[in-house]
Amino acid sequence: MTAVAFTEIQALFREKDRDEMLWAFDLWDVEDVRQHSELILQRLESGEMPCDDPWPAQNVALFRDWIAAGTPA
């Protein structure tokens, strides 16, 4: 498995997604996303996030791979 950098993860979240979630955490901040990664993954897998249109399966898999790799920066 090739390591996924946070910049690849950050690019998946649109400015709209970030703005919607700033009340809870910053989707463009590696530490915030690391701290909430399991919750974010659950919501991505269920289609609850992003709020307007679920991610394609390959994007969810990329996020899952990032977690499995230890959430590298």
MIDRENVEX-326219 format. One record per atom (N, C-alpha, C): residue in three letters; residue number from 0; x, y, z. Coordinates in steps of 0.02 Angstrom, whole numbers. Layout:
BEGIN
site res: ala | n: NUM | x: X | y: Y | z: Z
...
This chain:
BEGIN
site res: met | n: 0 | x: 42 | y: -59 | z: 0
site res: met | n: 0 | x: 0 | y: 0 | z: 0
site res: met | n: 0 | x: 44 | y: 62 | z: 0
site res: thr | n: 1 | x: 31 | y: 108 | z: -45
site res: thr | n: 1 | x: 67 | y: 171 | z: -49
site res: thr | n: 1 | x: 40 | y: 218 | z: 4
site res: ala | n: 2 | x: 85 | y: 250 | z: 40
site res: ala | n: 2 | x: 64 | y: 297 | z: 92
site res: ala | n: 2 | x: 26 | y: 355 | z: 61
site res: val | n: 3 | x: -28 | y: 373 | z: 94
site res: val | n: 3 | x: -69 | y: 429 | z: 73
site res: val | n: 3 | x: -51 | y: 489 | z: 116
site res: ala | n: 4 | x: -33 | y: 544 | z: 85
site res: ala | n: 4 | x: -16 | y: 605 | z: 122
site res: ala | n: 4 | x: -80 | y: 643 | z: 139
site res: phe | n: 5 | x: -78 | y: 681 | z: 193
site res: phe | n: 5 | x: -136 | y: 720 | z: 213
site res: phe | n: 5 | x: -157 | y: 769 | z: 158
site res: thr | n: 6 | x: -111 | y: 794 | z: 119
site res: thr | n: 6 | x: -130 | y: 840 | z: 66
site res: thr | n: 6 | x: -180 | y: 808 | z: 18
site res: glu | n: 7 | x: -174 | y: 743 | z: 7
site res: glu | n: 7 | x: -222 | y: 707 | z: -36
site res: glu | n: 7 | x: -291 | y: 703 | z: -2
site res: ile | n: 8 | x: -291 | y: 694 | z: 64
site res: ile | n: 8 | x: -353 | y: 691 | z: 102
site res: ile | n: 8 | x: -385 | y: 760 | z: 104
site res: gln | n: 9 | x: -345 | y: 809 | z: 120
site res: gln | n: 9 | x: -370 | y: 878 | z: 125
site res: gln | n: 9 | x: -403 | y: 899 | z: 59
site res: ala | n: 10 | x: -374 | y: 880 | z: 3
site res: ala | n: 10 | x: -401 | y: 899 | z: -63
site res: ala | n: 10 | x: -470 | y: 869 | z: -76
site res: leu | n: 11 | x: -488 | y: 815 | z: -41
site res: leu | n: 11 | x: -553 | y: 784 | z: -50
site res: leu | n: 11 | x: -609 | y: 825 | z: -19
site res: phe | n: 12 | x: -592 | y: 865 | z: 31
site res: phe | n: 12 | x: -641 | y: 906 | z: 66
site res: phe | n: 12 | x: -645 | y: 974 | z: 33
site res: arg | n: 13 | x: -704 | y: 992 | z: 10
site res: arg | n: 13 | x: -714 | y: 1057 | z: -22
site res: arg | n: 13 | x: -719 | y: 1111 | z: 32
site res: glu | n: 14 | x: -712 | y: 1173 | z: 11
site res: glu | n: 14 | x: -719 | y: 1229 | z: 58
site res: glu | n: 14 | x: -788 | y: 1227 | z: 91
site res: lys | n: 15 | x: -839 | y: 1209 | z: 53
site res: lys | n: 15 | x: -907 | y: 1203 | z: 79
site res: lys | n: 15 | x: -909 | y: 1151 | z: 136
site res: asp | n: 16 | x: -876 | y: 1094 | z: 125
site res: asp | n: 16 | x: -875 | y: 1041 | z: 177
site res: asp | n: 16 | x: -841 | y: 1067 | z: 240
site res: arg | n: 17 | x: -786 | y: 1101 | z: 230
site res: arg | n: 17 | x: -749 | y: 1129 | z: 287
site res: arg | n: 17 | x: -793 | y: 1178 | z: 326
site res: asp | n: 18 | x: -824 | y: 1223 | z: 289
site res: asp | n: 18 | x: -867 | y: 1274 | z: 322
site res: asp | n: 18 | x: -924 | y: 1241 | z: 361
site res: glu | n: 19 | x: -953 | y: 1189 | z: 333
site res: glu | n: 19 | x: -1009 | y: 1154 | z: 366
site res: glu | n: 19 | x: -988 | y: 1121 | z: 432
site res: met | n: 20 | x: -925 | y: 1099 | z: 436
site res: met | n: 20 | x: -902 | y: 1061 | z: 494
site res: met | n: 20 | x: -859 | y: 1100 | z: 543
site res: leu | n: 21 | x: -845 | y: 1164 | z: 529
site res: leu | n: 21 | x: -801 | y: 1203 | z: 574
site res: leu | n: 21 | x: -827 | y: 1207 | z: 645
site res: trp | n: 22 | x: -891 | y: 1198 | z: 655
site res: trp | n: 22 | x: -918 | y: 1200 | z: 723
site res: trp | n: 22 | x: -891 | y: 1142 | z: 765
site res: ala | n: 23 | x: -870 | y: 1087 | z: 732
site res: ala | n: 23 | x: -846 | y: 1028 | z: 767
site res: ala | n: 23 | x: -771 | y: 1017 | z: 760
site res: phe | n: 24 | x: -746 | y: 1026 | z: 699
site res: phe | n: 24 | x: -675 | y: 1017 | z: 684
site res: phe | n: 24 | x: -660 | y: 1047 | z: 616
site res: asp | n: 25 | x: -595 | y: 1056 | z: 603
site res: asp | n: 25 | x: -572 | y: 1087 | z: 541
site res: asp | n: 25 | x: -548 | y: 1031 | z: 494
site res: leu | n: 26 | x: -584 | y: 1020 | z: 440
site res: leu | n: 26 | x: -567 | y: 967 | z: 393
site res: leu | n: 26 | x: -503 | y: 981 | z: 355
site res: trp | n: 27 | x: -475 | y: 1039 | z: 360
site res: trp | n: 27 | x: -412 | y: 1055 | z: 327
site res: trp | n: 27 | x: -354 | y: 1055 | z: 375
site res: asp | n: 28 | x: -366 | y: 1037 | z: 438
site res: asp | n: 28 | x: -313 | y: 1035 | z: 489
site res: asp | n: 28 | x: -297 | y: 962 | z: 505
site res: val | n: 29 | x: -236 | y: 942 | z: 493
site res: val | n: 29 | x: -217 | y: 872 | z: 500
site res: val | n: 29 | x: -230 | y: 846 | z: 571
site res: glu | n: 30 | x: -216 | y: 886 | z: 622
site res: glu | n: 30 | x: -227 | y: 863 | z: 691
site res: glu | n: 30 | x: -301 | y: 853 | z: 706
site res: asp | n: 31 | x: -343 | y: 899 | z: 682
site res: asp | n: 31 | x: -415 | y: 891 | z: 693
site res: asp | n: 31 | x: -441 | y: 829 | z: 657
site res: val | n: 32 | x: -420 | y: 818 | z: 596
site res: val | n: 32 | x: -444 | y: 760 | z: 558
site res: val | n: 32 | x: -417 | y: 696 | z: 589
site res: arg | n: 33 | x: -355 | y: 696 | z: 611
site res: arg | n: 33 | x: -328 | y: 637 | z: 646
site res: arg | n: 33 | x: -370 | y: 621 | z: 708
site res: gln | n: 34 | x: -384 | y: 671 | z: 748
site res: gln | n: 34 | x: -420 | y: 662 | z: 811
site res: gln | n: 34 | x: -491 | y: 634 | z: 798
site res: his | n: 35 | x: -521 | y: 653 | z: 743
site res: his | n: 35 | x: -590 | y: 634 | z: 729
site res: his | n: 35 | x: -595 | y: 585 | z: 670
site res: ser | n: 36 | x: -539 | y: 554 | z: 652
site res: ser | n: 36 | x: -537 | y: 513 | z: 591
site res: ser | n: 36 | x: -588 | y: 455 | z: 591
site res: glu | n: 37 | x: -596 | y: 421 | z: 646
site res: glu | n: 37 | x: -643 | y: 365 | z: 648
site res: glu | n: 37 | x: -715 | y: 388 | z: 639
site res: leu | n: 38 | x: -732 | y: 443 | z: 672
site res: leu | n: 38 | x: -799 | y: 471 | z: 664
site res: leu | n: 38 | x: -811 | y: 495 | z: 593
site res: ile | n: 39 | x: -762 | y: 529 | z: 565
site res: ile | n: 39 | x: -767 | y: 553 | z: 496
site res: ile | n: 39 | x: -776 | y: 493 | z: 449
site res: leu | n: 40 | x: -736 | y: 441 | z: 458
site res: leu | n: 40 | x: -742 | y: 381 | z: 416
site res: leu | n: 40 | x: -811 | y: 351 | z: 421
site res: gln | n: 41 | x: -838 | y: 344 | z: 481
site res: gln | n: 41 | x: -905 | y: 317 | z: 490
site res: gln | n: 41 | x: -956 | y: 358 | z: 452
site res: arg | n: 42 | x: -950 | y: 423 | z: 456
site res: arg | n: 42 | x: -998 | y: 467 | z: 422
site res: arg | n: 42 | x: -989 | y: 465 | z: 346
site res: leu | n: 43 | x: -927 | y: 458 | z: 323
site res: leu | n: 43 | x: -915 | y: 451 | z: 251
site res: leu | n: 43 | x: -944 | y: 386 | z: 225
site res: glu | n: 44 | x: -932 | y: 331 | z: 263
site res: glu | n: 44 | x: -957 | y: 265 | z: 242
site res: glu | n: 44 | x: -1033 | y: 262 | z: 241
site res: ser | n: 45 | x: -1065 | y: 297 | z: 287
site res: ser | n: 45 | x: -1138 | y: 297 | z: 291
site res: ser | n: 45 | x: -1171 | y: 345 | z: 241
site res: gly | n: 46 | x: -1130 | y: 389 | z: 211
site res: gly | n: 46 | x: -1156 | y: 438 | z: 164
site res: gly | n: 46 | x: -1181 | y: 501 | z: 197
site res: glu | n: 47 | x: -1172 | y: 507 | z: 263
site res: glu | n: 47 | x: -1193 | y: 568 | z: 299
site res: glu | n: 47 | x: -1147 | y: 628 | z: 284
site res: met | n: 48 | x: -1086 | y: 613 | z: 265
site res: met | n: 48 | x: -1037 | y: 665 | z: 249
site res: met | n: 48 | x: -1012 | y: 652 | z: 178
site res: pro | n: 49 | x: -1001 | y: 702 | z: 140
site res: pro | n: 49 | x: -1025 | y: 770 | z: 149
site res: pro | n: 49 | x: -1101 | y: 773 | z: 147
site res: cys | n: 50 | x: -1128 | y: 828 | z: 171
site res: cys | n: 50 | x: -1201 | y: 832 | z: 181
site res: cys | n: 50 | x: -1240 | y: 834 | z: 116
site res: asp | n: 51 | x: -1210 | y: 855 | z: 61
site res: asp | n: 51 | x: -1249 | y: 863 | z: 0
site res: asp | n: 51 | x: -1242 | y: 806 | z: -50
site res: asp | n: 52 | x: -1189 | y: 768 | z: -46
site res: asp | n: 52 | x: -1178 | y: 715 | z: -95
site res: asp | n: 52 | x: -1124 | y: 667 | z: -69
site res: pro | n: 53 | x: -1141 | y: 603 | z: -59
site res: pro | n: 53 | x: -1090 | y: 556 | z: -33
site res: pro | n: 53 | x: -1029 | y: 552 | z: -79
site res: trp | n: 54 | x: -973 | y: 537 | z: -49
site res: trp | n: 54 | x: -912 | y: 527 | z: -87
site res: trp | n: 54 | x: -916 | y: 463 | z: -128
site res: pro | n: 55 | x: -880 | y: 461 | z: -184
site res: pro | n: 55 | x: -873 | y: 398 | z: -221
site res: pro | n: 55 | x: -833 | y: 348 | z: -177
site res: ala | n: 56 | x: -844 | y: 285 | z: -189
site res: ala | n: 56 | x: -812 | y: 232 | z: -150
site res: ala | n: 56 | x: -736 | y: 239 | z: -149
site res: gln | n: 57 | x: -705 | y: 260 | z: -204
site res: gln | n: 57 | x: -632 | y: 265 | z: -206
site res: gln | n: 57 | x: -607 | y: 320 | z: -159
site res: asn | n: 58 | x: -645 | y: 373 | z: -149
site res: asn | n: 58 | x: -624 | y: 425 | z: -101
site res: asn | n: 58 | x: -629 | y: 400 | z: -29
site res: val | n: 59 | x: -683 | y: 364 | z: -14
site res: val | n: 59 | x: -690 | y: 335 | z: 53
site res: val | n: 59 | x: -633 | y: 286 | z: 65
site res: ala | n: 60 | x: -617 | y: 246 | z: 15
site res: ala | n: 60 | x: -562 | y: 198 | z: 22
site res: ala | n: 60 | x: -495 | y: 234 | z: 33
site res: leu | n: 61 | x: -484 | y: 290 | z: 0
site res: leu | n: 61 | x: -423 | y: 329 | z: 10
site res: leu | n: 61 | x: -419 | y: 354 | z: 82
site res: phe | n: 62 | x: -475 | y: 378 | z: 108
site res: phe | n: 62 | x: -476 | y: 401 | z: 178
site res: phe | n: 62 | x: -462 | y: 343 | z: 225
site res: arg | n: 63 | x: -492 | y: 286 | z: 212
site res: arg | n: 63 | x: -482 | y: 226 | z: 253
site res: arg | n: 63 | x: -408 | y: 205 | z: 250
site res: asp | n: 64 | x: -378 | y: 207 | z: 191
site res: asp | n: 64 | x: -307 | y: 190 | z: 183
site res: asp | n: 64 | x: -262 | y: 239 | z: 222
site res: trp | n: 65 | x: -281 | y: 302 | z: 223
site res: trp | n: 65 | x: -243 | y: 352 | z: 261
site res: trp | n: 65 | x: -243 | y: 335 | z: 335
site res: ile | n: 66 | x: -301 | y: 315 | z: 361
site res: ile | n: 66 | x: -306 | y: 296 | z: 431
site res: ile | n: 66 | x: -263 | y: 233 | z: 443
site res: ala | n: 67 | x: -269 | y: 184 | z: 399
site res: ala | n: 67 | x: -232 | y: 121 | z: 406
site res: ala | n: 67 | x: -156 | y: 133 | z: 405
site res: ala | n: 68 | x: -135 | y: 185 | z: 369
site res: ala | n: 68 | x: -64 | y: 201 | z: 364
site res: ala | n: 68 | x: -39 | y: 241 | z: 424
site res: gly | n: 69 | x: -84 | y: 255 | z: 472
site res: gly | n: 69 | x: -63 | y: 292 | z: 532
site res: gly | n: 69 | x: -74 | y: 367 | z: 528
site res: thr | n: 70 | x: -116 | y: 389 | z: 482
site res: thr | n: 70 | x: -133 | y: 460 | z: 472
site res: thr | n: 70 | x: -71 | y: 504 | z: 462
site res: pro | n: 71 | x: -30 | y: 487 | z: 411
site res: pro | n: 71 | x: 30 | y: 527 | z: 400
site res: pro | n: 71 | x: 15 | y: 597 | z: 378
site res: ala | n: 72 | x: 60 | y: 643 | z: 394
site res: ala | n: 72 | x: 53 | y: 712 | z: 372
site res: ala | n: 72 | x: 75 | y: 715 | z: 299
